[in-house]
C-alpha cells in the first residue's frame, strides 16, 4: 500500500526493507530488502527543449527552410517516443510559414511566400502543436519566434533590427552609440557645472541700510568664537576722544564736567536752531495780522506793537 502518490519522473525506484517475526517468539526476526520500480504512465506532454528563435531573410523565396525543431518528453513509453508536429488550429491557414513533419521526432519550418519586409513586420510568432503517441494522447503548443532580417546574396544576416533603416546611409550602429555616449557625457558635465555653481559660497553683500551699526565687531582670529572677539561702542569712543582732546588742551579751564555737541549750522542740512540767529532774522517781522483776529487777540496785538485798525462795531 502506498502512503502517498508516486511520480516516476521524480523517483523511478524505491528501496524498502521488509521485517518478519514470529508472534509467539518476537526474538525470531527476519528481514529482506525489496526494490520497487515505478511503472510509467503518459502524464507529461511533449514540449520544445529550449526557446527557438529563427530568422527569415528579406530575399527569401517560397519553400525555403528557416528552422528545424525537435521536442522532449519526460515519459518513457514501452514502444519509444514518437512526436507529431503541425500548426496550431488558430494558425492552420498561416500565409507566411508552414510545418513539415520529418517523422523522426523533428519538423521543418518552411516559408510559404517571398517578399518579407522589416518595415512592414519585423517579427512573426508561429504556434506549433506537438503531440505524442501515448495513451491518452497528450499535446502542447510551442511558439517559434521568427525575425525578418536583411541578408546578403549568400544568406548571411546583415541586420535584424528595423531601426537600422532609419539611420543615415554612412552612419553605423557603433557610430550612433558613440554619438549618444558623447551627448550623455556632455549632459553630465553641464549638470556637474551647474551643481558646483549652486553650491559655491556666495560673497556676503551688505545693504546700505544694514551697513550702519553702533557696534563694530572684529573677527581677526581663526577659530574660536564670540569669546575671542571685541566689541567697540562708537558713542563711547567719541566721548573718550573728546575727553582726550580736553585733557590735552593746555589753554582750556579745568572743568569738573565735559559737554560736547555735534556740529550744526552752515554745515547741517537742517540749518541752525540757534535762538540768537532766529531773533536777528525775525526782527523785521510784522504782526499786523493779529488785529484781524478780533477783540480776543487785541491784548496780544498790543504786546507785539501791531498797528490798530478801525475799532470793530461788535
C-alpha positions as CSV (number, residue, x, y, z in Angstrom):
1,X,0.0,0.0,0.0
2,X,1.4,3.4,-1.0
3,X,1.5,6.2,1.6
4,X,1.4,9.0,-1.0
5,X,1.2,9.3,-4.8
6,X,4.2,8.2,-6.8
7,X,5.8,10.0,-9.6
8,X,8.2,8.1,-11.9
9,X,9.7,11.3,-13.2
10,X,10.7,12.2,-9.6
11,X,11.7,8.8,-8.2
12,X,11.6,5.8,-10.6
13,X,12.9,3.2,-8.0
14,X,12.2,2.8,-4.3
15,X,14.1,0.6,-1.9
16,X,12.4,-0.8,1.3
17,X,13.2,-3.5,3.9
18,X,10.5,-5.9,5.0
19,X,10.8,-7.4,8.5
20,X,9.1,-10.7,9.6
21,X,8.8,-12.1,13.2
22,X,7.0,-14.9,15.0
23,X,4.0,-13.9,17.1
24,X,4.9,-16.3,20.0
25,X,8.7,-15.5,19.8
26,X,9.4,-11.9,18.9
27,X,13.1,-12.6,19.1
28,X,12.9,-14.6,15.9
29,X,13.1,-11.8,13.3
30,X,13.9,-12.0,9.6
31,X,14.4,-9.1,7.0
32,X,14.5,-8.9,3.3
33,X,15.3,-5.9,1.0
34,X,12.7,-5.1,-1.6
35,X,13.2,-3.0,-4.7
36,X,10.1,-1.4,-6.3
37,X,10.1,0.0,-9.8
38,X,7.5,2.7,-10.6
39,X,5.9,2.0,-14.0
40,X,5.4,4.8,-16.4
41,X,2.1,6.3,-17.5
42,X,1.6,9.0,-20.1
43,X,1.2,12.0,-17.8
44,X,3.5,14.6,-19.5
45,X,3.0,16.4,-22.8
46,X,6.0,16.9,-25.2
47,X,7.5,20.3,-25.4
48,X,10.3,22.3,-27.0
49,X,13.6,21.6,-25.2
50,X,14.6,25.3,-25.5
51,X,13.4,28.6,-26.8
52,X,13.5,28.6,-30.5
53,X,14.2,31.9,-32.3
54,X,14.6,31.7,-36.1
55,X,15.1,34.4,-38.8
56,X,14.0,34.8,-42.4
57,X,15.8,36.9,-45.0
58,X,14.0,39.6,-46.8
59,X,15.2,38.0,-50.1
60,X,14.0,34.5,-49.0
61,X,12.0,32.5,-51.6
62,X,8.9,30.4,-51.0
63,X,9.6,26.9,-49.7
64,X,12.9,27.9,-48.1
65,X,13.9,26.2,-44.8
66,X,14.3,28.6,-41.9
67,X,14.4,26.3,-38.9
68,X,14.4,22.6,-37.7
69,X,12.7,21.9,-34.4
70,X,12.5,18.9,-32.0
71,X,10.8,18.1,-28.7
72,X,11.3,16.2,-25.5
73,X,9.0,14.2,-23.2
74,X,9.7,13.1,-19.6
75,X,7.6,10.0,-20.1
76,X,9.2,6.7,-21.2
77,X,6.7,4.5,-23.1
78,X,7.5,0.9,-23.9
79,X,7.3,1.5,-27.7
80,X,9.5,4.5,-27.5
81,X,8.6,8.2,-28.1
82,X,7.0,9.4,-31.3
83,X,6.1,13.1,-31.8
84,X,3.9,14.7,-34.4
85,X,4.1,18.3,-35.5
86,X,1.6,20.6,-37.0
87,X,0.4,24.2,-37.0
88,X,-1.8,25.1,-34.1
89,X,-5.5,25.3,-35.1
90,X,-5.5,29.1,-34.8
91,X,-2.6,29.2,-37.3
92,X,-3.7,26.5,-39.7
93,X,-4.1,28.9,-42.6
94,X,-0.9,30.9,-41.9
95,X,0.1,32.5,-45.2
96,X,3.7,33.0,-44.3
97,X,5.0,29.7,-42.9
98,X,4.2,26.0,-42.8
99,X,5.4,23.0,-40.8
100,X,6.6,19.7,-42.4
101,X,6.9,16.7,-40.1
102,X,10.0,14.7,-40.7
103,X,8.6,11.6,-38.9
104,X,11.8,11.3,-36.9
105,X,10.6,13.4,-33.9
106,X,11.7,16.6,-35.7
107,X,10.0,19.0,-38.1
108,X,11.0,21.7,-40.6
109,X,9.7,25.2,-40.8
110,X,9.4,26.5,-44.4
111,X,8.3,29.8,-45.9
112,X,5.1,29.9,-47.9
113,X,5.9,33.1,-49.8
114,X,8.6,35.6,-50.5
115,X,8.8,39.4,-50.2
116,X,9.3,39.8,-46.4
117,X,10.0,43.4,-45.4
118,X,11.2,44.6,-42.0
119,X,9.3,47.9,-42.5
120,X,6.0,46.0,-42.8
121,X,6.5,43.4,-40.0
122,X,9.8,42.6,-38.3
123,X,8.7,39.7,-36.1
124,X,6.4,36.7,-36.6
125,X,5.1,34.3,-33.9
126,X,4.3,30.8,-35.2
127,X,2.4,28.5,-32.8
128,X,3.3,24.8,-33.3
129,X,1.3,21.9,-31.9
130,X,3.3,18.9,-30.6
131,X,1.6,15.6,-29.8
132,X,2.9,12.2,-28.6
133,X,1.8,8.6,-29.1
134,X,0.8,7.8,-25.6
135,X,-2.5,6.7,-24.1
136,X,-4.1,9.1,-23.7
137,X,-2.6,11.3,-26.3
138,X,-1.1,14.5,-24.8
139,X,-0.1,17.6,-26.7
140,X,1.3,21.1,-26.1
141,X,1.8,24.3,-28.1
142,X,5.2,25.9,-28.5
143,X,5.8,29.2,-30.1
144,X,8.5,29.8,-32.7
145,X,9.7,33.4,-32.9
146,X,10.8,34.4,-36.5
147,X,12.6,37.7,-37.1
148,X,12.8,39.3,-40.5
149,X,16.5,40.2,-41.3
150,X,18.4,41.8,-44.0
151,X,20.8,39.3,-45.7
152,X,23.4,39.3,-48.4
153,X,23.1,37.1,-51.6
154,X,24.7,34.1,-49.7
155,X,22.1,34.3,-47.0
156,X,24.3,35.7,-44.3
157,X,22.5,38.0,-41.8
158,X,23.4,41.7,-42.0
159,X,20.9,43.2,-39.7
160,X,17.7,42.1,-37.9
161,X,16.8,45.5,-36.5
162,X,14.2,47.7,-38.3
163,X,15.9,50.7,-36.7
164,X,18.9,50.2,-39.0
165,X,16.9,51.6,-41.9
166,X,16.2,54.8,-40.0
167,X,19.9,55.6,-39.7
168,X,21.9,57.6,-42.3
169,X,23.5,55.6,-45.1
170,X,27.0,56.1,-43.9
171,X,26.3,56.0,-40.1
172,X,26.8,52.6,-38.5
173,X,25.4,51.4,-35.2
174,X,28.7,51.9,-33.5
175,X,28.9,55.5,-34.6
176,X,25.4,56.2,-33.3
177,X,26.3,54.7,-30.0
178,X,29.4,56.8,-29.8
179,X,27.4,60.0,-30.6
180,X,24.9,59.1,-27.9
181,X,27.6,58.5,-25.4
182,X,29.2,61.9,-26.2
183,X,25.9,63.6,-25.7
184,X,25.4,61.8,-22.4
185,X,28.9,62.8,-21.2
186,X,28.2,66.5,-22.2
187,X,24.9,66.5,-20.3
188,X,26.6,65.1,-17.2
189,X,29.3,67.8,-17.4
190,X,26.7,70.5,-17.7
191,X,24.8,69.2,-14.7
192,X,28.0,68.9,-12.7
193,X,29.0,72.6,-13.5
194,X,25.5,73.8,-12.6
195,X,25.6,71.9,-9.3
196,X,29.1,73.3,-8.4
197,X,27.9,76.8,-9.1
198,X,24.9,76.3,-7.0
199,X,26.9,75.1,-4.0
200,X,29.7,77.7,-4.4
201,X,30.0,80.1,-1.5
202,X,28.3,83.4,-2.4
203,X,30.0,86.7,-1.3
204,X,28.3,88.4,1.5
205,X,26.7,91.6,0.2
206,X,25.9,94.3,2.8
207,X,23.0,96.5,2.1
208,X,23.4,100.2,2.7
209,X,20.7,100.2,5.3
210,X,22.3,97.4,7.2
211,X,25.8,98.9,7.0
212,X,25.1,101.4,9.8
213,X,25.6,99.9,13.2
214,X,26.6,101.3,16.5
215,X,28.8,98.4,17.4
216,X,31.6,97.1,15.2
217,X,32.8,93.5,15.9
218,X,36.2,92.5,14.7
219,X,37.0,88.9,14.0
220,X,40.8,88.6,13.5
221,X,41.4,85.1,14.9
222,X,40.9,81.8,13.1
223,X,38.6,79.6,15.0
224,X,37.4,80.5,18.5
225,X,34.1,82.2,18.7
226,X,32.4,85.1,20.4
227,X,34.8,85.0,23.3
228,X,37.7,85.9,21.1
229,X,36.1,89.0,19.7
230,X,36.0,92.6,20.9
231,X,33.0,94.9,20.6
232,X,33.5,98.7,20.1
233,X,30.9,101.3,21.1
234,X,31.0,104.2,18.7
235,X,29.4,106.6,21.2
236,X,31.9,105.7,23.9
237,X,34.8,106.1,21.5
238,X,33.6,109.5,20.5
239,X,33.3,110.6,24.2
240,X,36.7,109.3,25.0
241,X,38.2,111.1,22.0
242,X,36.6,114.4,23.1
243,X,37.8,113.9,26.7
244,X,41.3,113.2,25.5
245,X,41.2,116.4,23.4
246,X,40.1,118.4,26.5
247,X,42.8,116.9,28.7
248,X,45.5,117.7,26.1
249,X,44.3,121.3,25.7
250,X,46.6,123.4,27.8
251,X,44.6,126.6,27.4
252,X,41.2,125.1,28.5
253,X,39.9,125.7,32.0
254,X,39.8,122.7,34.4
255,X,36.1,121.9,34.4
256,X,34.5,119.2,36.5
257,X,32.3,118.1,33.6
258,X,32.7,118.0,29.9
259,X,29.9,118.9,27.5
260,X,30.2,118.3,23.7
261,X,27.8,118.9,20.9
262,X,27.5,117.8,17.3
263,X,28.1,120.5,14.7
264,X,25.2,122.3,13.2
265,X,24.5,125.5,11.3
266,X,26.1,126.1,7.9
267,X,27.3,122.5,7.7
268,X,24.0,121.0,8.7
269,X,21.4,120.2,6.1
270,X,18.6,121.1,8.5
271,X,20.0,124.6,9.2
272,X,20.8,126.3,12.5
273,X,18.5,126.0,15.5
274,X,20.1,128.9,17.4
275,X,17.7,131.3,19.1
276,X,20.1,134.2,18.7
277,X,20.2,133.9,15.0
278,X,16.4,133.4,14.9
279,X,15.9,136.7,16.7
280,X,18.1,138.5,14.3
281,X,16.4,137.1,11.3
282,X,12.9,137.8,12.6
283,X,13.5,141.4,13.7
284,X,11.6,142.8,10.7
285,X,8.6,140.5,11.1
286,X,5.2,142.3,11.1
287,X,2.4,141.2,13.5
288,X,-0.4,143.4,12.0
289,X,-2.4,140.3,11.1
290,X,-3.2,139.9,14.9
291,X,-5.6,142.9,14.7
292,X,-7.7,141.0,12.2
293,X,-8.3,138.2,14.6
294,X,-10.8,140.1,16.7
295,X,-11.1,141.5,20.3
296,X,-9.9,138.3,21.8
297,X,-6.4,138.8,20.4
298,X,-6.3,142.6,21.0
299,X,-4.0,142.3,24.0
300,X,-1.7,140.1,22.1
301,X,-1.6,142.5,19.2
302,X,-0.7,145.4,21.6
303,X,2.2,143.4,23.0
304,X,3.7,142.9,19.6
305,X,3.1,146.5,18.6
306,X,0.6,145.8,15.9
307,X,-1.0,149.0,14.4
308,X,-4.5,149.5,15.5
309,X,-7.1,149.4,12.8
310,X,-10.6,150.6,12.9
311,X,-12.5,149.6,16.1
312,X,-14.9,146.9,15.2
313,X,-18.6,147.5,15.9
314,X,-19.0,144.4,18.0
